[in-house]
Every structure is written in structure tokens, then in C-alpha cells.
Amino acid sequence: MPLRRTLLYLSQQPGFRKWAETSPVARKLSSRFIAGSTLDEALSVCRKIRGDGITATLDYLGENVKSLDEAAACRDMYLRMLAGLRESGLEPNVSVKLTQFGLDFSTEACEENVAALVEVAARTGGFVRIDMESSAYTERTLGIVKRLHARYGACGTVIQSYLRRSAADVDTLIGKQIRVRLCKGAYLEPAEVAFADKADVDRNYLRLAERLLLEGRYPAIATHDERMIASARRFVANQKIAHDSFEFQMLYGIRRDLQTRLVQDGYRLRLYVPFGEAWYPYFMRRLAERPANLLFLARNLLRR
Ligand SMILES: Cc1cc2nc3c(=O)[nH]c(=O)nc-3n(C[C@H](O)[C@H](O)[C@H](O)COP(=O)(O)OP(=O)(O)OC[C@H]3O[C@@H](n4cnc5c(N)ncnc54)[C@H](O)[C@@H]3O)c2cc1C
């Protein structure tokens, strides 16, 4: 936990960012988690994993854009992604971050940008997952999700088990039958809002997973943690929950062994497939999650 927090803190320092963005080693390591820089490259990854029995949610990397023009350009890219997925015979399923759609500038403009996608998704049998960012955005994100869901359906969001408020949010989302992806949470948060102890985060994860599996609408159990997965599998078996009423989700490039095992055992699995040039914040969160990734980076730096 302290290493994770240190890395997340460092990643926000401009000097460190500049170093990482120009480091060929960081770029090389980031390619393990990122499905290329263009939409065509990402679509070909989605087609390939589909062949392995795995579905995808496509993410165009980027967050905290600097203007509403930039946000509109991201919206247009997402419209091309939905069309590209459909034309490739794949489910039009995307994941978006609201700060990429202008949330730092205007809640209304951001909501209309995302509405354009959800409207298309609703017409074409697709789905828009609204990712959850740091706790500074949680309330506004849930507000937008609830309004867009009431207007179109075809969208859902993410709940982070490290947040103290999450049990109440899960109840509300179940009440509105809004689809939830459950994850542990990837941002640096103060102890007032988030559990600092990993054991508490994990305990809450299991509690919320069970609640969602029993009463949620097609929940997504998003984790690479073998203990969380084993526990969810046991719960599903004991409660006789159908395998097509939920899915597991993992990040592209992480724990491929576990991914294969789940598919072989007859579970639904969706991968979060990010692409694009704005890889730095996404990459730093992945680095912080696993010290071994950092060791790999350090070894390569020393070798140069
Ligand atoms: C599909 C999906 C969508 C997500 N969306 C969001 C979101 O919207 N908002 C948000 O805050 N977070 C999101 N996350 C990230 C999540 O919050 C966690 O930070 C991340 O999944 C790591 O937690 P874990 O559950 O895998 O468990 P951990 O306890 O962190 O890890 C358990 C084990 O998983 C493996 N592992 C985990 N991370 C890595 C890694 N980076 N590299 C290699 N191995 C690893 C290791 O074996 C590790 O021991 C998402 C995660 C997934 C899978």
C-alpha cells in the first residue's frame, strides 16, 4: 500500500511525468497494457480476443482534457469507435472517462457529449460504461449516469470498493437497475473517503460483489485478484446464479493465465481495451498496482 501511494503521488509530479513520457523504457512497458495507438489497431485486438471467446470494452485513452474543443474531439472519436465496432461485427461497447468529455469545464456540456454516445448505443444494441475517476468526481459522475440512464438506458457505471460511500451507492444503483462494474479503485484518496487498509478494501469488495450478484442488473466483477474471483465463483455456485447473468472483467495485458482459465471454465469475460497516445496516467496506475512492474522498469533502466 505505501509503495502504491508513493507511485501514485510521484505520477502527479510534473518532473516525473516529463521523464516518464520521454523514456523509451516506460513507453515500451506501457505497450504491454495498451492495444496500439490507432482505432484500427485496437479493433484488430478486439477481433482477435473475440476469437478467443472474450468480449471487449474499448477505451480511447485520455482524461482531464484542457478545453471543451478537445472534449468534442474525444466525443467524435468515440462515435467513430462505436461505428467501427459495429462494422467489425463486434458489440458496440465502450468505456469513457467524464473528465475526457469536459467535466472539468461544464457538467452540462460534458453530459451532452456523453449523451450523443449513449443515444447511438441505445439505437444499435450497444453500451456505454462511464468509468469512475477520483472521489472529486464521484457525485457528479453518478448524477450524470442516473440522468442518462433515465433518458436512454444503454449506460452504466463503476463502483470502487475502496470508497466508504460505495455500499450506499450500490443500493441506489440496484434500485434503478443501472449496471455496475465493481472494481477496487485506482486513485490516490484520503482516509476520510477511502479505506486505507487493503484488507478493508477486499472485504468490502466481496460484500458488494455478493450484493450485486444477487440483486444487480448484469454486474461486472472487475478484478485480477484470484481470491476475489474464487470467492465470487463459490458464491455463484452456491446461489445457483446463471453464468450469463454477470461477467468478469479484466484489463488488457494483465493476468492472461487467469483470463484463459475463466473462459475455459465457462464464465463470461470482457477485457478493457485501451488505445491511443495519452498513455501516461493509465500506465502509472497499472505500475502502482503491482511492484513487479516497477522492478521490470528499474531493471531495464539500469541495463541502458
Ligand atoms: C475492467 C476493469 C475496469 C476498471 N475500471 C476502473 C475504474 O473505472 N475506476 C477505477 O478507479 N479503477 C478501475 N479499474 C482498476 C481497479 O480499480 C484496480 O486498480 C485494478 O483492477 C487492480 O486491482 P485488482 O482488483 O486487480 O486487485 P489487486 O489487489 O490490486 O491485485 C491483485 C493481483 O492482480 C494482479 N494485478 C493487479 N494489477 C496488476 C497490474 N497492473 N499488472 C500486473 N498484475 C496486476 C496481481 O497478480 C495482483 O497480485 C478497473 C479494473 C478493471 C479490471
PDBQT file of the ligand as one rigid body, heavy atoms in Angstrom, charges set to zero:
ROOT
HETATM    1  C1  LIG A 401     -12.150  -3.966 -16.360  1.00  0.00    +0.000 C 
HETATM    2  C2  LIG A 401     -11.622  -3.021 -15.327  1.00  0.00    +0.000 A 
HETATM    3  C3  LIG A 401     -12.063  -1.718 -15.313  1.00  0.00    +0.000 A 
HETATM    4  C4  LIG A 401     -11.628  -0.821 -14.327  1.00  0.00    +0.000 A 
HETATM    5  N1  LIG A 401     -12.176   0.426 -14.239  1.00  0.00    +0.000 NA
HETATM    6  C5  LIG A 401     -11.831   1.235 -13.224  1.00  0.00    +0.000 A 
HETATM    7  C6  LIG A 401     -12.477   2.489 -12.996  1.00  0.00    +0.000 A 
HETATM    8  O1  LIG A 401     -13.391   2.893 -13.716  1.00  0.00    +0.000 OA
HETATM    9  N2  LIG A 401     -12.068   3.243 -11.945  1.00  0.00    +0.000 N 
HETATM   10  C7  LIG A 401     -11.065   2.832 -11.088  1.00  0.00    +0.000 A 
HETATM   11  O2  LIG A 401     -10.755   3.546 -10.125  1.00  0.00    +0.000 OA
HETATM   12  N3  LIG A 401     -10.420   1.672 -11.310  1.00  0.00    +0.000 NA
HETATM   13  C8  LIG A 401     -10.769   0.862 -12.335  1.00  0.00    +0.000 A 
HETATM   14  N4  LIG A 401     -10.127  -0.336 -12.504  1.00  0.00    +0.000 N 
HETATM   15  C9  LIG A 401      -8.862  -0.617 -11.756  1.00  0.00    +0.000 C 
HETATM   16  C10 LIG A 401      -9.123  -1.230 -10.411  1.00  0.00    +0.000 C 
HETATM   17  O3  LIG A 401      -9.708  -0.286  -9.549  1.00  0.00    +0.000 OA
HETATM   18  C11 LIG A 401      -7.815  -1.730  -9.764  1.00  0.00    +0.000 C 
HETATM   19  O4  LIG A 401      -6.938  -0.661  -9.602  1.00  0.00    +0.000 OA
HETATM   20  C12 LIG A 401      -7.107  -2.805 -10.544  1.00  0.00    +0.000 C 
HETATM   21  O5  LIG A 401      -8.003  -3.682 -11.162  1.00  0.00    +0.000 OA
HETATM   22  C13 LIG A 401      -6.206  -3.637  -9.621  1.00  0.00    +0.000 C 
HETATM   23  O6  LIG A 401      -6.970  -4.217  -8.631  1.00  0.00    +0.000 OA
HETATM   24  P1  LIG A 401      -7.259  -5.803  -8.545  1.00  0.00    +0.000 P 
HETATM   25  O7  LIG A 401      -8.717  -5.971  -8.291  1.00  0.00    +0.000 OA
HETATM   26  O8  LIG A 401      -6.794  -6.460  -9.786  1.00  0.00    +0.000 OA
HETATM   27  O9  LIG A 401      -6.556  -6.296  -7.249  1.00  0.00    +0.000 OA
HETATM   28  P2  LIG A 401      -5.099  -6.047  -6.606  1.00  0.00    +0.000 P 
HETATM   29  O10 LIG A 401      -5.244  -6.429  -5.183  1.00  0.00    +0.000 OA
HETATM   30  O11 LIG A 401      -4.573  -4.697  -6.942  1.00  0.00    +0.000 OA
HETATM   31  O12 LIG A 401      -4.224  -7.106  -7.382  1.00  0.00    +0.000 OA
HETATM   32  C14 LIG A 401      -4.444  -8.500  -7.254  1.00  0.00    +0.000 C 
HETATM   33  C15 LIG A 401      -3.494  -9.245  -8.179  1.00  0.00    +0.000 C 
HETATM   34  O13 LIG A 401      -3.830  -8.922  -9.551  1.00  0.00    +0.000 OA
HETATM   35  C16 LIG A 401      -2.656  -8.805 -10.335  1.00  0.00    +0.000 C 
HETATM   36  N5  LIG A 401      -2.554  -7.419 -10.826  1.00  0.00    +0.000 N 
HETATM   37  C17 LIG A 401      -3.293  -6.359 -10.451  1.00  0.00    +0.000 A 
HETATM   38  N6  LIG A 401      -2.931  -5.243 -11.119  1.00  0.00    +0.000 NA
HETATM   39  C18 LIG A 401      -1.910  -5.612 -11.916  1.00  0.00    +0.000 A 
HETATM   40  C19 LIG A 401      -1.102  -4.904 -12.847  1.00  0.00    +0.000 A 
HETATM   41  N7  LIG A 401      -1.256  -3.604 -13.077  1.00  0.00    +0.000 N 
HETATM   42  N8  LIG A 401      -0.131  -5.607 -13.506  1.00  0.00    +0.000 NA
HETATM   43  C20 LIG A 401       0.026  -6.925 -13.298  1.00  0.00    +0.000 A 
HETATM   44  N9  LIG A 401      -0.714  -7.637 -12.420  1.00  0.00    +0.000 NA
HETATM   45  C21 LIG A 401      -1.668  -6.997 -11.752  1.00  0.00    +0.000 A 
HETATM   46  C22 LIG A 401      -1.510  -9.186  -9.451  1.00  0.00    +0.000 C 
HETATM   47  O14 LIG A 401      -1.306 -10.565  -9.566  1.00  0.00    +0.000 OA
HETATM   48  C23 LIG A 401      -2.033  -8.836  -8.063  1.00  0.00    +0.000 C 
HETATM   49  O15 LIG A 401      -1.393  -9.549  -7.046  1.00  0.00    +0.000 OA
HETATM   50  C24 LIG A 401     -10.614  -1.252 -13.425  1.00  0.00    +0.000 A 
HETATM   51  C25 LIG A 401     -10.164  -2.569 -13.447  1.00  0.00    +0.000 A 
HETATM   52  C26 LIG A 401     -10.658  -3.460 -14.359  1.00  0.00    +0.000 A 
HETATM   53  C27 LIG A 401     -10.183  -4.879 -14.341  1.00  0.00    +0.000 C 
ENDROOT
TORSDOF 0
